[in-house]
Amino acid sequence: MCAQAYELIGGKCVKDVDQCTQYNQQGSCQVCQSGYLLNSGSCVPQIPIQPIPNCKQVTEYGCGQCDSGYRIDPQGKCQSSMPGCLIHNPDGSCKQCLAPHYELAQGKCQIVGCTSYHGSACTCCDTSLGFRLTNGVCEIDNCIYFTNKGCSLCKNNWSAGSWGCRQPEGKVCLICKSD
């Protein structure tokens, strides 16, 4: 006869595991009651994991990985990822946008140089500043850094300005001497 909280298994008294229905010859739990999972020799309650919309990998704490175009919010759910947003605030607004193509405006990312949108996609760029539409964003040829005012830094020592980038036209004398 075994003491309380012990069970006779194969002629030996072994510690009883709550919710265990089957033990092996060594006295370790092998099968738990319905609704329980075997975890390191103990039976633990099985937590039903509910599906989460737009989630690739659901964990006991929420979503572990969202589908493309979605991000995990503080509650472990998948929220639509804002186009161009690099870092989100806990409230879902954007904290930092992807430069140089996007800029932050009232917690959202806007495409720099865009004059017309269809949904979140840019359909027309400000050509007066040298912007052209390329893969849904506005760009200025040969420009490294631009804003809604035009190019501020060009490649290859080109001249930057509200017109875009221009190749320098020969040498320009700012202070000239005459012989």
Secondary structure, 3 states (H helix, E strand, C coil): CCCCCEEEECCEEEECCCCEEEECCCCCEEEECCCEEEECCEEEECCCCCCCCCEEEEECCEEEEECCCEEECCCCCEEECCCCEEEECCCCCEEEECCCCEEEECCEEEECCEEEEECCEEEEECHHHCEEEECCEEEECCEEEEECCEEEEECCCCEEECCEEECCCCCCCCCCCCC
